[in-house]
Amino acid sequence: MRIEDDTLRTATVSFGGVTKSVSLALVPEAEVGDYVIVHVGFAISRLDEEAARRTLETYAELAASDPNRGVEL
C-alpha cells in the first residue's frame, strides 16, 4: 500500500483488510502493488500475482474446511 524509504524500508501491507507495517529490507525489489510473503514483520519473498492467488485460495479452503482453524495474522 505504501513504502517509506527509511533504514528498514518499511511498508504498510494489507493482510485481508488488516494493515501492518513490515520491513522490505530482505526484499529490496518489492514495490507498491507486489505480493509478498511476510514472516515476523519482514517480507521474505515476492510472489507473482498467480502464485499469490493460488496461495490465498488455499488459505480460504483451509479456513472453510475447519471453522475452528484460523490463519493467524
C-alpha positions in Angstrom: 0.0 0.0 0.0 2.8 2.4 0.9 6.6 2.3 1.2 8.8 4.5 3.4 12.5 4.7 2.3 13.8 4.5 5.9 16.6 2.2 7.2 14.4 -0.9 7.1 12.4 0.2 4.0 9.2 0.0 6.0 6.0 -0.8 4.1 2.4 -0.8 5.0 0.8 -4.0 3.7 -2.7 -5.4 3.8 -3.5 -8.9 5.0 -7.1 -9.4 4.0 -8.1 -6.0 5.1 -5.8 -5.8 8.2 -2.9 -3.4 7.7 0.5 -3.9 9.2 4.0 -2.4 9.0 6.7 -4.7 7.7 10.3 -4.4 6.6 11.2 -4.8 3.0 14.9 -4.9 3.8 15.1 -8.6 2.7 13.1 -8.0 -0.5 14.5 -4.7 -1.8 13.0 -5.1 -5.2 9.4 -5.1 -3.8 7.2 -2.2 -4.9 3.7 -1.0 -4.1 1.2 -3.4 -5.6 3.5 -6.5 -5.3 2.5 -9.6 -3.3 5.0 -10.6 -0.6 5.2 -13.4 2.0 5.7 -11.9 5.5 7.2 -13.6 8.5 7.7 -12.0 11.9 7.5 -8.4 10.5 9.8 -9.0 7.5 8.8 -9.6 3.8 10.9 -12.6 2.9 9.8 -13.3 -0.6 7.9 -11.7 -3.5 5.2 -13.6 -5.4 3.7 -13.1 -8.8 0.0 -12.5 -9.0 -0.8 -16.1 -10.0 1.1 -17.6 -7.1 -0.4 -15.2 -4.7 -3.9 -16.0 -6.0 -3.3 -19.8 -5.5 -1.9 -19.2 -2.0 -4.9 -17.1 -0.9 -7.3 -19.7 -2.4 -5.6 -22.4 -0.4 -5.8 -20.4 2.8 -9.5 -19.8 2.2 -10.1 -23.5 1.5 -8.4 -24.5 4.7 -10.3 -21.9 6.8 -13.6 -23.1 5.3 -12.8 -26.8 5.9 -12.4 -26.2 9.7 -14.2 -23.3 11.2 -12.1 -23.6 14.3 -8.9 -23.2 12.4 -7.9 -19.6 11.5 -5.0 -18.0 9.8 -3.2 -16.0 12.5 -2.1 -12.6 11.3 
